[in-house]
């Protein structure tokens, strides 16, 4: 089948991608389909077909652009048969399609003139090669633009489908909202009717012993006196009894609340006392630590002073030893040096000098011994003072430690006893709260006592009412208050 032209209305349309092995000589898929190539019964050109659907991943699979070598020979017979002016005037794109591959990828470097056999002009050859490269690049650009257009159209279609889905969802939600509004209106009407019926029912007074209802409580009271006299009398008696019981229950609850408030205040005061004791303990511990630090600093200072005195004494002793050694050397030199030995005439003077030197040496030795004795006595005295002060501080520290240990033990015992008392009181308070909750959750039912018009019912005796215990009120354990003597005895035990 003859290939169709790729142009329509001066627009370039690529062909559909062909299978492997049917590519053109350019190494790319055959060119785009033209709308004129599609047959139609009316003879008119159909609209441009949409490009093939393509995912976003295929748009990135285009190989990098590269110019192909020109190896095809020129078919001069086919080119001579083409009338260029006719093609330009009639827009014969079919002819351009037939010759575009041969013109773009032909090699004219070795072509020669038919008449003179001279080679092609280099400038003309360069111009022709530039035109070939331009056409090849334009073909690649058109193919890339076509693929991009296909991807954009596919995205547009997906967005349109999503838009349609959102519109359908919006319409569905609008329909649901309309249905809910109508249902809400109906339910509001039903609720209003029910409320009106309940109001009408609460306004009327119904008899408990028959099916009759009255608009006023006085009518109901007259009806009960006439038709249900026995029930009316028993109801009056039970109502009075319940009223008295409810008053007694309220008094008991108020008394228990007072006890609860007093116990909570006592617990709070005990907590405050415990906190104060804890703060005192921390203060005493900090004081003890300060004393220990001061004692350590004093010990270090005393050791430093003793070391300084020892170093001073050692320096003085070494200095005296050096002096004695120098004097002894001088004496030895004078005695052993024959050149300086005096003549027999002044032997008396030499003996005098020797005696003087011996006396000086003896004096220096005595002085050295005295200094050593004085320094040793001072060191012993300082050691004794240091030991006595050290023993005093250690005794004071041991007494302080024993006092702190005893005080900590006593505070620990007091804390344990107070914790035990707090636990006992917490248990009592918890049981009282449970009793209050039970009594408040099961109150006696109040009965409306109608006004007595005729003969009033005899009231019960107050003694009997006071002696009667409420059936729902359990027996409460009394809170035992410990006196100061009991507390002291318990702490000692």
Buried (B, 14 or more C-beta within 10 A) or exposed (E): EEBBBBBBEEEBBBBEBEEEEEEBEBEBBBBBBBBBBBEEEEEEBEEBEEBBEBEEEBBEEEEEEEEEEBEBEBEEEEEEEEEEEEBEEEEBBBBBBBBBBBBBBBBBEEBEEEEEEEEBEEEEBEEBBEEBEEBBEEBBEBBEEBBBBBBEBBEEEEEEEEEEEEEEEEEEEEEEEEEEEEEEEEEEEEEEEEEEEEEEEEEEBEBEEEEEBBEEEEBBBBBBBEEBEEEBBEBBBEBBBBBBBBEBBEEBBEEBEEBBEEBEEBBEEBEEEBEEBEEEBEEBEEEBEEBEEEBEEEBEEBEEEBEEBEEEBEEBBEEBEEEBEEBEEEBEEBEEEEEEEEEEEEEEEBEEBEEEBEEEBEEBEEEBEEBBEEBEEEBEEBEEEBEEEBEEBEEEBEEBEEEBEEEEEEBEEBBEBBEEBBEEBEEBBEEBEEBBEEBEEEEBEEEEBBEEEEEEBEEEEEEEBEEEEBEEBEEBEEBEEEEEEEEEEEEEE
